[in-house]
Amino acid sequence: MFLEIVSLWIRPGQQAGFEQAFAKAQRLLVGARGYLAHDLQCSLDSDQNYALLIEWRLLEDSTLGFRKSGDFERWLELLQGFLMEAPQIHRYRAVATGRCQA
């Protein structure tokens, strides 16, 4: 498993529209082979910046599977008009984990 973090910068005043479009686009992501989970978060420092965290089973599920699929094309069509710039993508493997026990 690995974590993909996608930084998304949204055009000013378009946050609500982006979030509505993402609600539709996430259905395409959820159906992808190797998809495990995702979380969309809005920055506390700038409400124009979102982080999309996606857990994938294998790197190829993201790079060769979803990103080469028609579903990705449709996903991008739904969101692209809200983006100020191309998304920045970073991929990570777990080194250490922990959770609050409270």
TIGUTOR-470397 format. One record per atom (N, C-alpha, C, CB): residue number from 1; residue in one letter; atom name; y, x, z. Coordinates in steps of 0.001 Angstrom, whole numbers. Atoms other than C-alpha are relative to their C-alpha. Glycine has a CB too. Layout:
! TIGUTOR-470397
(rec NUM "A" "CA" (Y X Z))
...
! end
This chain:
! TIGUTOR-470397
(rec 1 "M" "N" (-1182 830 0))
(rec 1 "M" "CA" (0 0 0))
(rec 1 "M" "C" (1249 877 0))
(rec 1 "M" "CB" (-4 -946 1208))
(rec 2 "F" "N" (-1275 -699 -65))
(rec 2 "F" "CA" (3583 1087 -592))
(rec 2 "F" "C" (1134 -1018 16))
(rec 2 "F" "CB" (157 978 -1191))
(rec 3 "L" "N" (-1186 840 -112))
(rec 3 "L" "CA" (7065 -288 -60))
(rec 3 "L" "C" (991 401 -1082))
(rec 3 "L" "CB" (640 119 1410))
(rec 4 "E" "N" (-1040 -202 1010))
(rec 4 "E" "CA" (9576 -673 -2859))
(rec 4 "E" "C" (1274 -628 553))
(rec 4 "E" "CB" (-404 -632 -1403))
(rec 5 "I" "N" (-1282 519 -468))
(rec 5 "I" "CA" (13205 -1046 -1806))
(rec 5 "I" "C" (960 12 -1185))
(rec 5 "I" "CB" (565 847 1205))
(rec 6 "V" "N" (-896 167 1147))
(rec 6 "V" "CA" (15578 -2367 -4456))
(rec 6 "V" "C" (1382 -366 542))
(rec 6 "V" "CB" (-535 -1102 -1000))
(rec 7 "S" "N" (-1374 262 -414))
(rec 7 "S" "CA" (19312 -2158 -3782))
(rec 7 "S" "C" (707 -766 -1112))
(rec 7 "S" "CB" (754 1326 331))
(rec 8 "L" "N" (-652 888 964))
(rec 8 "L" "CA" (21215 -4962 -5522))
(rec 8 "L" "C" (1454 -212 406))
(rec 8 "L" "CB" (-744 -1361 -95))
(rec 9 "W" "N" (-1422 247 -225))
(rec 9 "W" "CA" (25014 -5110 -5786))
(rec 9 "W" "C" (395 -1219 -824))
(rec 9 "W" "CB" (872 1254 -380))
(rec 10 "I" "N" (-309 1296 612))
(rec 10 "I" "CA" (26230 -8644 -6516))
(rec 10 "I" "C" (1500 -116 -262))
(rec 10 "I" "CB" (-480 -1162 905))
(rec 11 "R" "N" (-1412 199 356))
(rec 11 "R" "CA" (29491 -9580 -8232))
(rec 11 "R" "C" (718 -771 1115))
(rec 11 "R" "CB" (126 -762 -1357))
(rec 12 "P" "N" (-755 695 -1059))
(rec 12 "P" "CA" (32227 -10710 -5790))
(rec 12 "P" "C" (-8 -1510 -193))
(rec 12 "P" "CB" (1442 500 38))
(rec 13 "G" "N" (-5 1455 17))
(rec 13 "G" "CA" (31986 -14388 -4920))
(rec 13 "G" "C" (-1242 -644 -584))
(rec 13 "G" "CB" (1163 -464 -750))
(rec 14 "Q" "N" (1199 521 640))
(rec 14 "Q" "CA" (28561 -14756 -6544))
(rec 14 "Q" "C" (-1228 -8 916))
(rec 14 "Q" "CB" (-300 806 -1227))
(rec 15 "Q" "N" (1125 -115 -918))
(rec 15 "Q" "CA" (26408 -14374 -3419))
(rec 15 "Q" "C" (-815 -1285 99))
(rec 15 "Q" "CB" (497 389 1366))
(rec 16 "A" "N" (728 1270 -135))
(rec 16 "A" "CA" (25516 -18071 -3049))
(rec 16 "A" "C" (-803 -292 -1272))
(rec 16 "A" "CB" (985 -1167 293))
(rec 17 "G" "N" (714 211 1261))
(rec 17 "G" "CA" (24597 -18357 -6729))
(rec 17 "G" "C" (-1177 944 -145))
(rec 17 "G" "CB" (941 174 -1175))
(rec 18 "F" "N" (1090 -974 44))
(rec 18 "F" "CA" (22531 -15188 -6520))
(rec 18 "F" "C" (-1155 -442 884))
(rec 18 "F" "CB" (496 1385 432))
(rec 19 "E" "N" (1052 417 -926))
(rec 19 "E" "CA" (20630 -16471 -3497))
(rec 19 "E" "C" (-760 -1215 -531))
(rec 19 "E" "CB" (597 -316 1373))
(rec 20 "Q" "N" (673 1159 600))
(rec 20 "Q" "CA" (19890 -19759 -5279))
(rec 20 "Q" "C" (-890 432 -1158))
(rec 20 "Q" "CB" (1032 -1034 -485))
(rec 21 "A" "N" (796 -499 1127))
(rec 21 "A" "CA" (18703 -17921 -8392))
(rec 21 "A" "C" (-1200 790 513))
(rec 21 "A" "CB" (864 883 -934))
(rec 22 "F" "N" (1109 -770 -545))
(rec 22 "F" "CA" (16581 -15599 -6256))
(rec 22 "F" "C" (-1100 -919 534))
(rec 22 "F" "CB" (496 929 1108))
(rec 23 "A" "N" (996 955 -495))
(rec 23 "A" "CA" (14873 -18614 -4672))
(rec 23 "A" "C" (-944 -427 -1128))
(rec 23 "A" "CB" (695 -1239 612))
(rec 24 "K" "N" (842 323 1160))
(rec 24 "K" "CA" (13591 -19449 -8169))
(rec 24 "K" "C" (-755 1236 -477))
(rec 24 "K" "CB" (855 -575 -1149))
(rec 25 "A" "N" (588 -1228 536))
(rec 25 "A" "CA" (12943 -15850 -9254))
(rec 25 "A" "C" (-1136 524 873))
(rec 25 "A" "CB" (1068 1068 -144))
(rec 26 "Q" "N" (1039 -546 -880))
(rec 26 "Q" "CA" (10843 -15004 -6203))
(rec 26 "Q" "C" (-1381 -594 -285))
(rec 26 "Q" "CB" (371 -249 1452))
(rec 27 "R" "N" (1293 601 360))
(rec 27 "R" "CA" (8122 -17378 -7417))
(rec 27 "R" "C" (-737 843 -1037))
(rec 27 "R" "CB" (204 -1424 -538))
(rec 28 "L" "N" (595 -870 1015))
(rec 28 "L" "CA" (7541 -15037 -10362))
(rec 28 "L" "C" (-544 1275 636))
(rec 28 "L" "CB" (1033 347 -1088))
(rec 29 "L" "N" (429 -1204 -707))
(rec 29 "L" "CA" (7278 -12053 -8036))
(rec 29 "L" "C" (-1269 -254 801))
(rec 29 "L" "CB" (1111 500 923))
(rec 30 "V" "N" (1139 347 -865))
(rec 30 "V" "CA" (4842 -13754 -5660))
(rec 30 "V" "C" (-1301 -105 -793))
(rec 30 "V" "CB" (269 -1321 728))
(rec 31 "G" "N" (1190 160 815))
(rec 31 "G" "CA" (2428 -14407 -8523))
(rec 31 "G" "C" (-515 1289 -636))
(rec 31 "G" "CB" (275 -985 -1061))
(rec 32 "A" "N" (380 -1257 658))
(rec 32 "A" "CA" (2235 -10754 -9614))
(rec 32 "A" "C" (-1253 612 626))
(rec 32 "A" "CB" (1156 1003 69))
(rec 33 "R" "N" (1197 -691 -488))
(rec 33 "R" "CA" (-1030 -8823 -9345))
(rec 33 "R" "C" (422 1139 931))
(rec 33 "R" "CB" (-857 546 -1190))
(rec 34 "G" "N" (-283 -1066 -942))
(rec 34 "G" "CA" (-972 -6496 -6338))
(rec 34 "G" "C" (1153 -269 940))
(rec 34 "G" "CB" (269 1230 -733))
(rec 35 "Y" "N" (-1093 371 -891))
(rec 35 "Y" "CA" (1975 -8257 -4694))
(rec 35 "Y" "C" (-569 -328 1379))
(rec 35 "Y" "CB" (801 -1207 -570))
(rec 36 "L" "N" (430 298 -1367))
(rec 36 "L" "CA" (1630 -8389 -889))
(rec 36 "L" "C" (1029 -814 780))
(rec 36 "L" "CB" (-287 1287 739))
(rec 37 "A" "N" (-1047 700 -756))
(rec 37 "A" "CA" (4977 -9526 557))
(rec 37 "A" "C" (1366 462 -494))
(rec 37 "A" "CB" (-146 257 1537))
(rec 38 "H" "N" (-1367 -440 300))
(rec 38 "H" "CA" (8734 -9407 83))
(rec 38 "H" "C" (962 -578 1028))
(rec 38 "H" "CB" (419 -425 -1432))
(rec 39 "D" "N" (-1051 425 -915))
(rec 39 "D" "CA" (11922 -9810 2073))
(rec 39 "D" "C" (1327 342 -667))
(rec 39 "D" "CB" (-137 690 1419))
(rec 40 "L" "N" (-1334 -252 541))
(rec 40 "L" "CA" (15483 -10178 752))
(rec 40 "L" "C" (971 -15 1170))
(rec 40 "L" "CB" (400 -1065 -1092))
(rec 41 "Q" "N" (-946 -101 -1103))
(rec 41 "Q" "CA" (18173 -9020 3162))
(rec 41 "Q" "C" (1392 290 -544))
(rec 41 "Q" "CB" (-433 1095 999))
(rec 42 "C" "N" (-1406 -226 355))
(rec 42 "C" "CA" (21961 -9100 2927))
(rec 42 "C" "C" (583 1000 993))
(rec 42 "C" "CB" (820 -1346 3))
(rec 43 "S" "N" (-597 -1034 -839))
(rec 43 "S" "CA" (23867 -6086 4243))
(rec 43 "S" "C" (1034 -587 960))
(rec 43 "S" "CB" (646 1076 -869))
(rec 44 "L" "N" (-1033 373 -967))
(rec 44 "L" "CA" (25943 -6533 7378))
(rec 44 "L" "C" (1303 739 -283))
(rec 44 "L" "CB" (-473 292 1430))
(rec 45 "D" "N" (-1177 -810 307))
(rec 45 "D" "CA" (28328 -3880 6042))
(rec 45 "D" "C" (758 -507 -1225))
(rec 45 "D" "CB" (-409 1439 -217))
(rec 46 "S" "N" (-618 524 1209))
(rec 46 "S" "CA" (28982 -5491 2651))
(rec 46 "S" "C" (-842 -1169 -498))
(rec 46 "S" "CB" (136 1107 -1095))
(rec 47 "D" "N" (777 1180 398))
(rec 47 "D" "CA" (27948 -9037 1756))
(rec 47 "D" "C" (-284 -39 -1498))
(rec 47 "D" "CB" (732 -1262 406))
(rec 48 "Q" "N" (333 -113 1417))
(rec 48 "Q" "CA" (27765 -7954 -1892))
(rec 48 "Q" "C" (-1260 837 -219))
(rec 48 "Q" "CB" (1170 610 -767))
(rec 49 "N" "N" (1169 -868 115))
(rec 49 "N" "CA" (24838 -5610 -1184))
(rec 49 "N" "C" (-1213 -655 642))
(rec 49 "N" "CB" (272 1367 646))
(rec 50 "Y" "N" (1263 553 -476))
(rec 50 "Y" "CA" (21288 -6891 -850))
(rec 50 "Y" "C" (-1078 1067 -128))
(rec 50 "Y" "CB" (-388 -1283 -794))
(rec 51 "A" "N" (1176 -864 90))
(rec 51 "A" "CA" (18074 -5025 -174))
(rec 51 "A" "C" (-1207 -911 -180))
(rec 51 "A" "CB" (-154 922 1278))
(rec 52 "L" "N" (1243 719 252))
(rec 52 "L" "CA" (14890 -6425 -1675))
(rec 52 "L" "C" (-1143 942 351))
(rec 52 "L" "CB" (-97 -497 -1494))
(rec 53 "L" "N" (1137 -802 -443))
(rec 53 "L" "CA" (11845 -5036 136))
(rec 53 "L" "C" (-1265 -672 -505))
(rec 53 "L" "CB" (-25 156 1562))
(rec 54 "I" "N" (1224 560 568))
(rec 54 "I" "CA" (8564 -5536 -1719))
(rec 54 "I" "C" (-1168 896 373))
(rec 54 "I" "CB" (112 -149 -1543))
(rec 55 "E" "N" (1232 -734 -289))
(rec 55 "E" "CA" (5127 -4507 -504))
(rec 55 "E" "C" (-985 -251 -1133))
(rec 55 "E" "CB" (-609 -427 1378))
(rec 56 "W" "N" (967 59 1089))
(rec 56 "W" "CA" (2669 -3713 -3281))
(rec 56 "W" "C" (-1288 694 432))
(rec 56 "W" "CB" (572 653 -1287))
(rec 57 "R" "N" (1294 -631 -274))
(rec 57 "R" "CA" (-1011 -2826 -3130))
(rec 57 "R" "C" (-49 1408 -609))
(rec 57 "R" "CB" (-1158 -871 -559))
(rec 58 "L" "N" (39 -1280 719))
(rec 58 "L" "CA" (-727 -28 -5753))
(rec 58 "L" "C" (1309 203 -762))
(rec 58 "L" "CB" (-1214 50 -977))
(rec 59 "L" "N" (-1195 -318 775))
(rec 59 "L" "CA" (2167 1734 -7499))
(rec 59 "L" "C" (-73 -625 -1389))
(rec 59 "L" "CB" (179 1517 -111))
(rec 60 "E" "N" (175 539 1346))
(rec 60 "E" "CA" (744 634 -10845))
(rec 60 "E" "C" (200 -1510 -57))
(rec 60 "E" "CB" (-1375 348 -517))
(rec 61 "D" "N" (-223 1451 -12))
(rec 61 "D" "CA" (933 -3023 -9793))
(rec 61 "D" "C" (1475 -319 -237))
(rec 61 "D" "CB" (-468 -610 1341))
(rec 62 "S" "N" (-1433 178 222))
(rec 62 "S" "CA" (4720 -2663 -9759))
(rec 62 "S" "C" (421 554 -1357))
(rec 62 "S" "CB" (798 679 1113))
(rec 63 "T" "N" (-526 -695 1184))
(rec 63 "T" "CA" (5353 -149 -12547))
(rec 63 "T" "C" (-663 -411 -1311))
(rec 63 "T" "CB" (-157 1477 178))
(rec 64 "L" "N" (719 344 1229))
(rec 64 "L" "CA" (2671 -1042 -15094))
(rec 64 "L" "C" (-356 -1476 -72))
(rec 64 "L" "CB" (-1257 827 -111))
(rec 65 "G" "N" (346 1415 -37))
(rec 65 "G" "CA" (1918 -4591 -13991))
(rec 65 "G" "C" (1240 -869 -117))
(rec 65 "G" "CB" (-752 -331 1282))
(rec 66 "F" "N" (-1129 938 -38))
(rec 66 "F" "CA" (4957 -6610 -12949))
(rec 66 "F" "C" (1128 413 -941))
(rec 66 "F" "CB" (536 -112 1419))
(rec 67 "R" "N" (-1163 -419 791))
(rec 67 "R" "CA" (7670 -4534 -14653))
(rec 67 "R" "C" (-239 -16 -1508))
(rec 67 "R" "CB" (414 1380 414))
(rec 68 "K" "N" (327 62 1440))
(rec 68 "K" "CA" (5858 -4671 -18014))
(rec 68 "K" "C" (-374 -1422 -428))
(rec 68 "K" "CB" (-1161 965 -329))
(rec 69 "S" "N" (461 1365 266))
(rec 69 "S" "CA" (5179 -8418 -17794))
(rec 69 "S" "C" (1125 -917 -467))
(rec 69 "S" "CB" (-642 -580 1243))
(rec 70 "G" "N" (-948 1044 365))
(rec 70 "G" "CA" (6852 -11483 -19208))
(rec 70 "G" "C" (650 -622 1222))
(rec 70 "G" "CB" (-688 -1070 -818))
(rec 71 "D" "N" (-571 535 -1240))
(rec 71 "D" "CA" (7341 -12696 -15628))
(rec 71 "D" "C" (1183 849 459))
(rec 71 "D" "CB" (-1072 -61 1109))
(rec 72 "F" "N" (-1123 -867 -367))
(rec 72 "F" "CA" (9548 -9653 -14960))
(rec 72 "F" "C" (1198 -273 -894))
(rec 72 "F" "CB" (-404 1482 -93))
(rec 73 "E" "N" (-1091 324 927))
(rec 73 "E" "CA" (11601 -10464 -18067))
(rec 73 "E" "C" (717 -1270 453))
(rec 73 "E" "CB" (-540 -173 -1444))
(rec 74 "R" "N" (-588 1257 -474))
(rec 74 "R" "CA" (12138 -14021 -16778))
(rec 74 "R" "C" (710 207 1325))
(rec 74 "R" "CB" (-1078 -1083 143))
(rec 75 "W" "N" (-588 -313 -1304))
(rec 75 "W" "CA" (12849 -12689 -13251))
(rec 75 "W" "C" (1372 641 -205))
(rec 75 "W" "CB" (-932 945 821))
(rec 76 "L" "N" (-1253 -697 279))
(rec 76 "L" "CA" (15529 -10396 -14646))
(rec 76 "L" "C" (1036 -931 -628))
(rec 76 "L" "CB" (-254 1188 -920))
(rec 77 "E" "N" (-921 956 626))
(rec 77 "E" "CA" (17049 -13152 -16779))
(rec 77 "E" "C" (673 -893 1045))
(rec 77 "E" "CB" (-749 -865 -1023))
(rec 78 "L" "N" (-553 852 -1052))
(rec 78 "L" "CA" (17520 -15306 -13666))
(rec 78 "L" "C" (1045 718 851))
(rec 78 "L" "CB" (-1113 -507 888))
(rec 79 "L" "N" (-844 -737 -942))
(rec 79 "L" "CA" (19258 -12546 -11688))
(rec 79 "L" "C" (1060 885 -635))
(rec 79 "L" "CB" (-852 834 858))
(rec 80 "Q" "N" (-833 -1022 622))
(rec 80 "Q" "CA" (20937 -10209 -14165))
(rec 80 "Q" "C" (1485 -347 -49))
(rec 80 "Q" "CB" (-486 255 -1379))
(rec 81 "G" "N" (-1401 405 87))
(rec 81 "G" "CA" (24160 -12205 -14521))
(rec 81 "G" "C" (777 152 1292))
(rec 81 "G" "CB" (78 -1407 -440))
(rec 82 "F" "N" (-651 -151 -1302))
(rec 82 "F" "CA" (24900 -11756 -10821))
(rec 82 "F" "C" (201 1465 384))
(rec 82 "F" "CB" (-818 -699 1070))
(rec 83 "L" "N" (5 -1410 -382))
(rec 83 "L" "CA" (24451 -7969 -10765))
(rec 83 "L" "C" (1225 745 -522))
(rec 83 "L" "CB" (-1259 669 -510))
(rec 84 "M" "N" (-1121 -843 399))
(rec 84 "M" "CA" (27410 -5567 -10817))
(rec 84 "M" "C" (-477 1246 -730))
(rec 84 "M" "CB" (825 393 1217))
(rec 85 "E" "N" (546 -1231 583))
(rec 85 "E" "CA" (25187 -2637 -11812))
(rec 85 "E" "C" (-1520 -92 10))
(rec 85 "E" "CB" (487 1269 783))
(rec 86 "A" "N" (1465 -21 18))
(rec 86 "A" "CA" (21571 -1774 -12474))
(rec 86 "A" "C" (-537 210 1412))
(rec 86 "A" "CB" (-523 1110 -947))
(rec 87 "P" "N" (588 -178 -1331))
(rec 87 "P" "CA" (19383 -2090 -9384))
(rec 87 "P" "C" (-475 1439 213))
(rec 87 "P" "CB" (-1172 -971 198))
(rec 88 "Q" "N" (522 -1312 -378))
(rec 88 "Q" "CA" (18527 1139 -7570))
(rec 88 "Q" "C" (-1344 -231 685))
(rec 88 "Q" "CB" (1005 782 943))
(rec 89 "I" "N" (1362 216 -495))
(rec 89 "I" "CA" (14785 1364 -6878))
(rec 89 "I" "C" (-515 1272 651))
(rec 89 "I" "CB" (-944 -443 -1146))
(rec 90 "H" "N" (616 -1114 -722))
(rec 90 "H" "CA" (13111 3589 -4298))
(rec 90 "H" "C" (-1349 -474 523))
(rec 90 "H" "CB" (918 510 1172))
(rec 91 "R" "N" (1361 344 -431))
(rec 91 "R" "CA" (9425 3656 -3381))
(rec 91 "R" "C" (-425 923 1134))
(rec 91 "R" "CB" (-1003 98 -1185))
(rec 92 "Y" "N" (354 -735 -1210))
(rec 92 "Y" "CA" (7970 4734 -37))
(rec 92 "Y" "C" (-1450 -249 388))
(rec 92 "Y" "CB" (926 -390 1151))
(rec 93 "R" "N" (1323 138 -611))
(rec 93 "R" "CA" (4612 5362 1574))
(rec 93 "R" "C" (183 100 1510))
(rec 93 "R" "CB" (-1006 1097 -531))
(rec 94 "A" "N" (-104 3 -1455))
(rec 94 "A" "CA" (4074 4780 5286))
(rec 94 "A" "C" (-379 1356 575))
(rec 94 "A" "CB" (-888 -1091 597))
(rec 95 "V" "N" (290 -1235 -721))
(rec 95 "V" "CA" (4170 7839 7531))
(rec 95 "V" "C" (-246 -325 1462))
(rec 95 "V" "CB" (1157 1019 -149))
(rec 96 "A" "N" (177 446 -1389))
(rec 96 "A" "CA" (4537 6169 10940))
(rec 96 "A" "C" (523 -1427 87))
(rec 96 "A" "CB" (749 949 1025))
(rec 97 "T" "N" (-440 1382 -182))
(rec 97 "T" "CA" (4863 2542 12013))
(rec 97 "T" "C" (3 -348 1488))
(rec 97 "T" "CB" (-914 -979 -788))
(rec 98 "G" "N" (-55 483 -1377))
(rec 98 "G" "CA" (5639 680 15207))
(rec 98 "G" "C" (596 -1396 6))
(rec 98 "G" "CB" (827 959 902))
(rec 99 "R" "N" (-510 1365 -171))
(rec 99 "R" "CA" (6458 -2820 16398))
(rec 99 "R" "C" (347 -221 1462))
(rec 99 "R" "CB" (-1039 -1054 -484))
(rec 100 "C" "N" (-360 370 -1363))
(rec 100 "C" "CA" (8166 -4215 19458))
(rec 100 "C" "C" (-1089 -893 574))
(rec 100 "C" "CB" (1378 -714 41))
(rec 101 "Q" "N" (1074 775 -625))
(rec 101 "Q" "CA" (5593 -5620 21848))
(rec 101 "Q" "C" (517 -1164 837))
(rec 101 "Q" "CB" (-844 901 865))
(rec 102 "A" "N" (-592 1062 -839))
(rec 102 "A" "CA" (8007 -8009 23612))
(rec 102 "A" "C" (-237 -1373 -556))
(rec 102 "A" "CB" (1480 216 156))
! end
